[in-house]
Amino acid sequence: MFSQSGSHERTPLLGDVARKYRILDLLAIITLPWLLFTLNVCMFTFAFEDFPVAVWVLVGMSIFIAVLLMISGLTFGLRANLTLGYLLAIALGVSIPLGLFIYHRYISEYWRLEDGESYSNVSPVDLSSWRSDAEVLQFDSSATVSINHSIGFVKAGQRYCVAPVIGNQSTAPAYYWAAGIECCSLRGGFTCDDVGKSGARSGVVVHEGDDTFALAAKMAVSIYDLPLQAGSPTFIFVRWTSDPHALKLDLWTGSILWAWISSAVYLLLSGIIGSVIVRHRYRAAAAKSLVALK
């Protein structure tokens, strides 16, 4: 009687302990990879610009911990360590390229506009060499984009579009050009960004990775017989906009949306994967216990 009573008292206690461990295991498998993912994305988004070395050091430490968990799991047969190590490695493998994408697509451009030189009341006939350090140009009231002199230059399947920014002096060379991709016809039809929008007289400078826009501008000069610059031609290409500050705000907002939405999606996926893993693990453990009892 005594032994049976003790057995009945211990069974629910053991069940409670097992459930507690199962919950803790589930929380660890879900939250730790998600926290690492979110931390990496946020570091690249908000800290990489000012502290790149520190970010890479923390990423390196995270990789070391993930590898250490996998090695200990394989060496000592610790399945929990091995599983967690794999999940952390996956979180690293996804968050690092995503964080770098957000940084290069949004944040580096945001800080370029935030910290760069801005000029106001720029005349289209001002020499481009005077504004070589510019990131934002606000043109005077005479400036307009000459859609009729635009060109679409096709390279590697993409159409690079340019149109000269002109003023009242029709004989002046074109130093400044509105530019964009896939927003014009081969000749004319230039609709890039805010071209055609009332009050749009500002440009955010476009930094070319190659000379494609410059080749398109030279082609336009030749085709339309536009006035030539003295010496070697130098062009400044801009994204035509009515509000550079709104464009900068869009970059900041876009980076935050990418960070938060990706974090929420990863939490959902981590919850699904973690639930499947924990359920499989405890079912396997329960099956082994039943076999042992028999």
WOJOFEN-V665116 format. One record per backbone hydrogen bond with DSSP energy under -1.0 kcal/mol. NH is the residue of the N-H (numbers start at 1). CO is the residue of the C=O. Records with the same first field share a line. If there is no record, write none. Layout:
NH: CO / CO
This chain:
5: 1
6: 2
7: 3
8: 4
9: 5
10: 6
11: 7
14: 10
15: 11
16: 12
17: 13
18: 14
19: 15
20: 16
21: 17
22: 18
23: 19
24: 20
25: 21
26: 22
27: 23
28: 24
29: 25
30: 26
31: 27
32: 28
34: 30
35: 31
36: 32
37: 33
38: 34
39: 35
40: 36
41: 37
42: 38
43: 39
44: 40
45: 41
46: 42
47: 43
48: 43
51: 47
55: 51
56: 52
57: 53
58: 54
59: 55
60: 56
61: 57
62: 58
63: 59
64: 60
65: 61
66: 62
67: 63
68: 64
69: 65
70: 66
71: 67
72: 68
73: 69
74: 70
75: 71
76: 72
79: 77
82: 78
83: 79
84: 80
85: 81
86: 82
87: 83
88: 84
89: 85
90: 86
91: 87
92: 88
93: 89
94: 90
95: 91
96: 92
98: 94
99: 95
100: 96
101: 97
102: 98
103: 99
104: 100
105: 101
106: 102
107: 102
108: 103
110: 106
111: 107
112: 108
113: 109
114: 110
115: 111
116: 112
119: 136
122: 138
126: 123
130: 127
131: 128
134: 131
135: 117
136: 117
137: 203
138: 119
139: 201
140: 122
143: 140
144: 166
146: 164
147: 145
149: 146
150: 147
151: 162
152: 186
153: 160
155: 158
158: 155
160: 153
161: 180
162: 151
163: 178
165: 176
166: 144
170: 168
172: 169
177: 236
178: 163
179: 238
180: 161
182: 159
185: 188
188: 150
191: 183
194: 240
195: 192
197: 194
200: 197
202: 241
203: 137
204: 239
205: 135
206: 237
215: 211
216: 212
217: 213
218: 214
219: 215
220: 216
221: 217
222: 218
223: 219
224: 220
226: 221
236: 175
238: 177
239: 204
241: 202
247: 243
248: 244
249: 245
250: 246
251: 247
252: 248
253: 249
254: 250
255: 251
256: 252
257: 253
258: 254
259: 255
260: 256
261: 257
262: 258
263: 259
264: 260
265: 261
266: 262
267: 263
268: 264
269: 265
270: 266
271: 267
272: 268
273: 269
274: 270
275: 271
276: 272
277: 273
278: 274
279: 275
280: 276
281: 277
282: 278
283: 279
284: 280
285: 281
286: 282
287: 283
288: 284
289: 285
290: 286
291: 287
292: 288
293: 289
294: 290
